[in-house]
Amino acid sequence: KDGMEKLRETKIVQTFVDTQPREILKFCFNKAGITDFAISDQELPLRHYFVVGNQNVLQVQKLINQTWKLDWEFYREPEGIVICQPWKETERYRGGQPVARLECGKNILDLWTSDCQTGGLRTFLLPMLRHGHVIEVVDRRFWATETLVKIERIEYNYGANGAGMVIEWQKVPEN
C-alpha cells in the first residue's frame, strides 16, 4: 500500500456535462482529499457527457485516457504530489535524457523482451529510479547500441538475500 491508496478507496459516481479531463480529475482529487496535484493545462475537446459509475479515481483516470485517447502519466511523487500529465510535461522526462546506465552483466541481473520495444529487467535496488525516468540499457543480445527506455512500472523486492527491483520498460521512440 502506498500514497495512492486514497485514490483506490475513493469511489466516484458523477455525471459531468461539457467537460474536459482537467475538470474531472480536479473533482476526483478533491473528493479523495488530495490537495497537492499537477494536471496538464492542455486544452482538449469538450465532452458533452462523461459518466462515471462507481469507479475509483485510478479507474476514472484510465477511462479519461481511453475517452480522449490520451497517454498521460499518472503517479504520485514520494513527496506527495499526484501527477497527471503527458510524459513530456513531467519533471521526470528531463528532455529524454537518461538518469542511469544499466548494462547486462554489470548491474542488470536479467532482461527480457518479446519485441525489443517493451519488456522487463531485474536489477539491484536503485532507489533513485522512478516511474517515467529514462534509462540507458546496454544488452548486445537485443540491440547493437545503447538503447533508451522509459520506466513504466517498478516492483521492489526485499528478502534475506538483499533488495532488488524489477523494472517494466518501453523503448523511447527515436525522433
Salt bridges, closest charged atoms under 4 A:
ASP2 OD1 - ARG8 NH1 3.16
GLU5 OE1 - ARG8 NH1 3.11
ASP18 OD1 - HIS48 ND1 2.99
GLU43 OE2 - ARG22 NH2 3.15
GLU73 OE1 - HIS131 NE2 2.55
GLU73 OE2 - LYS150 NZ 2.58
GLU77 OE1 - ARG92 NH2 2.56
GLU77 OE1 - ARG130 NH1 3.11
GLU79 OE2 - ARG130 NH2 3.85
GLU103 OE1 - ARG101 NE 3.63
GLU103 OE1 - LYS106 NZ 3.72
GLU136 OE1 - ARG101 NH1 3.13
ASP139 OD2 - ARG141 NH2 2.63
GLU146 OE2 - ARG101 NH2 3.66
GLU152 OE2 - LYS150 NZ 3.29
GLU155 OE1 - ARG153 NH1 3.79
GLU168 OE2 - ARG153 NH1 3.39
